[in-house]
Amino acid sequence: MHKLERYVNVGTKMMRCGYTTGTCAAGAARAAAETLFAGAPVDSVIVETPAGISVELDIEQLERGDGWVRCAVRKDGGDDPDVTDGALVFATVTSSDEPGVRIDGGLGVGRVTRPGLDQPIGAAAINSTPRAMIAAQVEQAARECGYAGGADVEISIPAGVELAKRTFNPHLGIEGGLSVLGTSGIVRPMSAASLIGSLEIEMRQLAAESEKRLLLAPGNYGRDFARDALGLSVERCVQCSNYLGEALDRAVTLGFEAVLVIGHIGKLVKVAAGNMNTHSRVSDARRETLAAHAALAGASRELVAALMDAGTTDEMLDLLDDAGLVEPVMATVVERIERQLEHRTCGKPTVAAVVFSKTRGELGRTSHATELVERYPHEGGVREGGQHEGCTRKEGMRADGPDEDSPCEGGLPEGGLDEDGSHERSSREGNPSEGTSREPGPSGHGSRAPHSNMA
């Protein structure tokens, strides 16, 4: 059996990487397509992942029929296995006279029933990057085999029906199975203790180099937003995963003078409720927090109930937008985030936060955020208030949706999503996402008024 012999240094250990369900689906589709188009069975395939890492995958349970081939790849999570580790990911490829490659989900792959996720309502929960990988593999097999027709691909994970019950998919409105995810295609291992240890080492190195300003992001969503929407240099951005509280504690002891946190609303709304470990197994309160702030802003009982039933913060923001309450709710949420951050650090260092969503861009800033954005090193020209030249409120967002293998935006078992669409596994791939700024809002606490085109 081929294993991905790629290792990363995690604290004092070398841990083996794995590959995502998206990579498995792409490999199974490639093998089924080659067998169908060339007529000879395939024992293994090599898939080039978006991370630039080639993965050799063994093919299992190959079946053939009139105009179709079905086979599977077994998921390998490496040294940080999750709920999908060892599950068989099947692809059935059927020849078609209609040009192009069409992709759908079968048994054990969930269906999207709520808005705010990578795929539209009614679609199989196969995210954009895996879809692109699957299509590319089938098209490459067709070219190499001289096949000129089209193909229909069905991805299935038979064990996914039961495995999905151990994820947050049912709460998010993904019904009937798992999600097929991944933006890099590679699962990078990282235990909680090792991640916190690595976090401290990285922060100590910055402090030893006399760096007094610290840029923190839960994961790639925040890092990308800091770079693409705010124009900040992210060369020294520290990605703290779910452990914002631990990062702030170390910022205090290491003597940093200023800390700027850039985070997705799905993470930082938990901070507003006082949760400094944002892992879904430890804390949540996203619905309760936004519902409470909406009630304070005058929301009806019906709206509060709808917020409590919503699947994602994007869905909640849509509900608030319909009621004209995004701005007042975010003003008090941001105020509460500021209070919790300052309580954790006892007011030293100066700490500030910028909150954004994947679909709406920047949602709010704490009172010192604009000052810290302007003081932090930038990559290019930046307008007053910290807005990167040429950026719109929706720039800097990933088009391919959440990572399942990020070092920070996640901690759910792979195949399930955190509410903001990211995996909550602290061991994930080079992580999720996740705007332009304006003058502090009327609350006096530095919140940012939503842009007029945010609806």
Order of alpha helices (4+ residues) and beta strands (2+ residues): beta-beta-beta-alpha-beta-beta-beta-beta-beta-beta-beta-beta-alpha-beta-alpha-alpha-beta-beta-beta-alpha-beta-alpha-beta-alpha-beta-alpha-alpha-alpha-alpha-alpha-beta-beta-alpha-beta-beta
